[in-house]
Amino acid sequence: MFTVLQSRILEAGPERRPGGSGGPGFPEIPPPSRPFPGTCRAALLLTVLASVGATPEAVVGQVSNPPDPVAPGRAAPADTLPLYALDSLTVSVLRTPLSALRAPAAVAVLGQESLRPAKRGMYLEEALQGLPGVQVQNRFNDAVGERVMVRGFGARSQFGIRSVKILVDGIPATLPDGQSTLDHLDLGSLGRVEALRGPGSSLYGNAAGGVLLFRTQAPSSSRVDAEAGAMAGSWGSRQIRGLASGSGPRLGYVASATHTTYDGYRANPLDSGPETYGASTRSRGNLVLSFPLLGGEIRTVATLVDLDAENPGSLNDSLLALGTREAYRFNVLRQTGKEVTQGQAGATWTGELAGLEGEGAIWGVSRSVDTTLPTSVVTLDRGVLGFRGQLGRSFFRGDRLHLAGGVDVERQSDDRRNFTNEEGRPGDKTLDQGESVSALAGFLQGEWRPRDDITAVGGIRYDRLSFDVDDRFAESGEASGSRTLDSFSPSLGISWTFAEGIGVYGNLSTFFETPTTSELANRPDGATGFNPDLEPARGHSMEAGLRGGLPGSLGWEVVGFWTYTRDELVPFEVPSDPGRTYYRNAGESSRRGAEVLGWVQPHPALTVRGVYSYTDARFEEYEVGDESFDGNPIPGLAPHRLEVVPELRTERGFFGSLAMIWTDDVPVDDGNTAAPAASHTVLDLRGGWDAVPLGPIHVDVFGGITNLLDEEYVSSVVVNAFGGRYYEPGPRRGFYLGGSVSFGR
């Protein structure tokens, strides 16, 4: 897809294979103008610095992985203001470096100037705003996270993210079983987001809806740049953050740390005063290093996060009709919430190996989670190790054919224990089992350019996943066992640039999506072990699109798609265990729709952009007992969504925008018998001044008003919740104000 709304040039330049002048394996890319604001929490940052050791970034794009935009010691190009030209914007989410105009799929890029200005850095929806086909339901609840949907996939998620493959600085945030969490993502230091809308299984394996790549901003071209900042807002929102960045003769680095606290806006029903329930505290640290090694380049990243959050739960329609934003009383009585500690590290090397383009990557994740649900307490200790290796080569005159192949290997090990909930404390043990997932994949991808105006990209991948469970709770151990799931995933796409700045594309792809270990372990019959009746979802998809633009004046994209799925994974709750989610397979389902993006720049200081998404997602064949849901809309997804955002930037550093987001009715249950979450419009106003010089330092100030019109709305839904508790109310009008001071810019 064409994107990158008005932005200073973040990444542009000709497509290049490894060994080009932009460093090993990367195109030469101008950097962002400065680091993102933040204030460093010394203890956390020191911990990350100490933990970086020898390894990080796992592979995002193999030979196409975007580089550190400034090679160590190289001077940064001057900052510029023009908008992107499609044929000079390089994307890597397709695992081969392509201009956005030539990509045979719906791809998107958001640069730093779209991610940063006057935003709080607290919520993922701020980072993904402006992407057609992508819906984010913000629960404003750190205990369960935001629900991210791409073309209707991901609506089943009751916590974390499903159906979308996610990588952060090259390390998969999606585990081998398909579950994704983004507790560790530092929004304050993001430099780039890439998105693939549509199946990504032939490229990344277990991904039905799409792929999201997040990347930390580039190192500064000077030896040391530093920023410190703070933000405060409604409902006790407070954040301090810090960032240090620089480049030496052989080393580039970015180190950041953030500490955020939040009191929540959901009133505590057990307290008649101002007390709320839904508070959270989160501390993050991130360190990225890049340096030459063995004739190539190595990039390492280490991340540490600590999170403690309360879960206020959802409400039924009766409570919602009263206009209350109280937490669910039973959740407060049972002290529901989540505590997480996670550390991860990885490294990737890219360069020439025996005359071939080579890349190797390794990563590791350690995660400890204590989750308190209304009726149970779950403790989970998780470890993940992964490796990826790839070799590639170009052939024929002008490198018109490029082939690359390799392997992915991952191992996930979980230690899971469940207890009854005794007013927030673990009671009797109900489950004790070890779970593991071993994933092995081989892949081959080719890019062919028979003519300068035609690009074809095809690939095939074979994935084999082994799920094993060791039941330590049942005396006989009879629930121990294993399941093996595998799939071939081919894809083929072609694009044609038939006029200057205008291209058309189409593709066919297949996908598969396994149940996660949590979904397999949650059995509605109360038994231990894995659910033997839950199968992976499989399907195929096709799409066609037209995109184009005039640099500095306007741009557009129109795309239509159709997707068919067998054994759709559907969430539900049972009366004996409210608040806990179980899963079953629907027979057949389909999604068809359209996405439209347009932007125009009527004045050098003003850009207006709009995004419209339409998704008709329905069950084609789905029966539960004697009840048929054939033809019903799939719940959790708004069929229509519209964003319109005018943005103003002046030469004196002022920035302002008004975001209008309209969301259609959202069905909440399979039978479509309950009232949907009503359509609503939310306006967010934000602005500030950028880089105001005060002697040797620069000062940024920013602020905003969220839900400007004080709309009463449902921000997220819980699909098929027991007792009609489908609705999670959004906050009323809120305010925030922040600023930062930078040195050495």
Secondary structure, DSSP 8 states (H G I E B T S, - for coil): -----S----S-S----TTSTTSTT-------SS----B--HHHHHHHHHH-TT-B---SSGGG----SS-TT------------GGG-EE-TTSS-EETTT-SSEEEEEEHHHH-TT--S--HHHHHTT-TTEEEE--S-TTT--EEEETTBTTT-SSSB-SEEEEETTEESB-TTS-B--TT--GGGEEEEEEEES--HHHHSS-SSEEEEEEE----SSS-EEEEEEEEEGGGEEEEEEEEEEE-SS-EEEEEEEEEEE--SSB-TT-SSS-BS--EEEEEEEEEEEEEETTEEEEEEEEEEEEEEE----B-HHHHHTT--B--HHHHHTT-EEEEEEEEEEEEEEEEETTEEEEEEEEEEEEEEEEE-SSEEEEEEEEEEEEEEEEEEEESGGG-EEEEEEEEEEEEEEEEEEEEEETTEEEEEEEEEEEEEEEEEEEEEEEEEEETTEEEEEEEEEEEEEEEEEE-SSTT-TT-EEEEEEEEEEEEEEEEEEETTEEEEEEEEEEEE---HHHHH--TT--SS--TT---EEEEEEEEEEEEEETTTEEEEEEEEEEEEES-EEEE--TTSTT--EEEE-SEEEEEEEEEEEEEEEETTEEEEEEEEEEEEEEEE-EETTEE-TT-B-TT--SEEEEEEEEEE-TTSEEEEEEEEEE--B--STT--S--B--EEEEEEEEEEEEEEETTEEEEEEEEEESTT----EEEE-TT-GGG--EEE---SEEEEEEEEEE--
